[in-house]
Amino acid sequence: MASDPATSLLQTFSYPSDNPQYLIKWTRLGPAGRTTAHLPSRNTLVLTAVGPLRSCPLKQIQPAAEFASNGHLTKQAEITAALFKHWGLSSPPHIVAHDNAGLVALRTILQHGCIYKSLTLIDVVAVGPWGLPFFKLVAGNEGVFNAIPPRMFDGIVRSYIRDAAFKPLRKDDEDMLAEPWVSGDGCPGQEGLVYVLKQASTRVSEDVEVQYHKVGESGLPVKIIWGKQDAWVPCDHATKLRDLIGGKSEVVLVEDAGHLIQLDQPERLMAEIVLFLTKVDEASRE
């Protein structure tokens, strides 16, 4: 699949600087304006600096297998915090995080002292109990899953992805989501996905869950958005997370949306994000 020239990764950041082990490729789209860092799932970080929230410049952290191997997501949080420091933003950014990036974003606040203007958490992985039964099946049979013929594995990957959506996925969207795990073109591929799922089966967050109240106590505006039909991370995690954070946190449950809420209900999701960021920006000017 050809990459979109609008999201070509033109700049790089090596981490750590004295002995680089990770290469972060990044770019920035849109005119200067609202600074929003969008942290979706997989090994991707996005900074959007635009007025209306439209473009999604991409930064990909490599090597993906090593990056994903840290089941507690502490390494991802460490690198994310270093990347924000490298950018030297003139004002705290709004953070929008989906899936694993929720725990990453919370760790950057609690363990690395990052300061944000707001935090939007979308169907995030941030509170236990953890993982789908499928993760444990993969972890206990790693060799078997790595030995599955590619065409059969392609079917497993696509079935796994479809389960994350409430509505039928468009073929282009399904291909885009499957590509890193079924393509041999410099992507993590089959072994990469098996390794990621194995690590996900051991993920824990108890060390930071007991500190989530500090986020609420800091006064940081937090909005939690969840697909009501999320089959990967049930929507009761949304209220649990809100109760742990406290403070100004609020919850919105979106009907007819699964874990891939950005594909099931894109207009509703965008409206919720823009309304929240606008409210925060207006409050800061009062």
N, C-alpha and C positions, 0 to 999 in steps of 0.2 A: 504494500500500500504506500503510495507516495505521500511524503510529508507535506503539510500545508506550509507554503513559503512564508505565510504570515506569522508562523510560530517557529521559524528557524532559530536555533539556539546559537547566538552569535558571541556570547561572552562566557567566561569560565571563572570558576573559583576553586582553588585546590585546598583541601583540608586533610590534616593540619598543614599550615604553611611551611613549617620547618621540615616536615617529613610527609609529603602528600600521600594519602592512601585513597582519597575519594576525589572525584572530579565532578563538580556541579556545573552543568551547562545551563545558561539562562539568557533571557532577553526581556525586553520591556516593550509593550505596545500601548498606543494611545497617548494623548497629550497629558501633560502634568495636571494633577488634580487630586481627587481623593486617592489616598494610598491604601490599597487593600491587598493583603497577602492571602491567597487562596490555597489551602493545603488539602488537596484531594487524597484519595486512597492511592495505593501502589507507591512507587518510589518517586513521587513527583511533588514539586513545590511550585507554586505559581504566584507571581506578584502582578497585580493589576493596578495600574496607576492611571485611572480615568475618572471623568465626572460620572456619567451614567455607567453602571457596571456592565461592560460589554465584552471586552477582550480578555483573553486568558493566556498571557505569555507563560512559557514553560521552562522549568528548570529540572533537569533529570539528574539524579544522583547515581553514580556508578562507582564500583561494580555492584550491580543490582543484587546478586546473590548474597554477597557479604553484607550489604546494607540491610537486606531483609532478614538476615539471620539472627538479628538481635530481637528475641521474642518479646522483651519488655519495652522495646522501642526507645530505650535510653540513648542509643547511638544516634538514631534519627533526630531526637530532640537536641542532642549536643551539636550536630551538624547544622540543624535549622537555626539554632541560636547564634552560631558562628556566622552563618550566612546573613542574618539580619544585621549583625554587628558590622559585617563587611560592607553592606549597602549604605550604612551611615544615614539612615532616613532622617529627615529634618523634623518629623513629627511621628508619634506612635501610629502604626497602621491598624486598620480594621483587619481582623483575622476571620476567614471563612474556612472551616475545616470539615471534611467528610471522612467517615470510616476511621481507619487507623490514625489519621492526622489529628483526630480529636485528642487522643492520648498524647500525641507528640506536642500539640499546642499547649495542653495543660502542663506537661513536663517543662516546656520552655519557660513558662511563667514561674512555676514552683521551684524548679531546680536550677534555672539559669538566669532568673531575674529579668526576663523579657517584659517589656511594658507595652501594652496594646491599648488602642482606643475603644475597641469592642471585640467581642468574641461570638461568632456564630457557629454553632455545632450542629451538623447535619447527619443524622443517622450514624453517630460516631461510636467507635469502640473506645469506651472509657471506664466502664464499670463491669464487674463480674456478675454472674458466672460467665466464663469465656467459651467461645468457639462452638462451631457446629459439630455434630457427631462425625461428619465426614472428615474433619480435620484429624480426629483421633484415629479413624480408619486408615488414613493416608500415613500418619506417623507410625502406626504399627505395621505397615506393609510397604515401606518406602521402596524396597527393591522391586516389588511386584508392580507398583505404579510406574516406576521408571522403565520397566520392561514392556509395558503395554505398547503395541504398535502405534505409530503416529496417527494413523487415520482413526483408530478407535479412541485414542487419547483426545483427539480433536472433538469427538462427540461428547466425551465426558466433560471437557472444558466448557463447551457450549451449553450443556445441560446445567452445569453449575452456575454459569452466568445468567441463564434464563430464570433461574430460581430467585435471583436477586431483584427481578423486576415484577411488578404487578401486572402490567400490560405487556402484550407481545412486543418484543424488540424489533425495530427495523433491522434489516440485514446489515446495513452499513454500520450501525451501532454495535451489533453483535460481533461483526468482523473486527471492528476497532478494539473492542474489549478483549477479544480472543487472541489477537495478533501477537502480543508479547510472549504468549505461552505456547503457541503452535507454529510460530515462524522461526526458521533457523537463521534469519538475516540479522545477526548480531544481537538477538534478543535472548532473554533468560531461558526461554523454551521450556520443554517438558520437565527437565531436571530442576530448573529454576522454580517452577510452580510447585512441584512436589516438596522442594525444600522450604518454600514460603509457607505452605500449608502445615508442614511438620512443625515449624517454629510457632505458627499461630496456635497450635494445640497446647503449647506450654506457656502462653502469654499470661502475665499477671499484672495487676495494677494496684494491689493493696497498699503498696508503699506510698502511693500518691493519693489514693482515694481518701485517706484519712486527713489529707491536707486540702481537699477541694474547697472546704469552707473558707480558706484564706482568700480564694479567688473572689467569692461573694463579699467577704468582709472588706476587700480592697475597694469596692465600689465599681468594679469593672462591669459594664453592661454586658449581659450574656443572653443570647437567644438560642433556644434548642428547638430545632425543627426535625420532625420525624415522620416518615411514611407510616401510616397506621397499619398497613399490611406488610411491613418489613418482616420477611421470613428469615433473614440472617441475624438481625439484632432486634428482638421484639420491642414494641413501642413502650412497654413498661419500664425499659431502661431510661427512657426520656424523663419520666417523673422521678425515678430514683436519682438520676444525675442532677436534676433540678434541686431536689431535697438536699443532696450532698453539698452543692455549691451555695445554695441560699442566696442572700443578697438580692440583687436586681434581676436574677435569672427568670426567664419566662419560657413556657413550652407551647409550641404549636404542633398539633397532630394533623397531618394532611391525608384526607381520604383518597382512596384509589391510588395509593403510591406505596411502592416497596422500598427496598434498600437503595435501588437506583432511582431515587426520587427525581433526580435531575433529568431523567429520561421519561419517567412516568408522568410527572407534573411540572415541566420546566417553567411554564408561565407563572404558576402559583408559587413555586420556589423562588423565582427571581423577584416576584412582587414582595414576598415576605422578607427577603434579604434587603432589597432597596428601601422598603418602608422602615426597617429597623435601622439601617445605616443613616438614613435621612433624619430619623428621630434623634439618634445619638449626636449627629453633627449639629442639629438645631439646638439641642440642649447644651452643647458645649459653647455655643455662641451667646447664650443668655447671661 
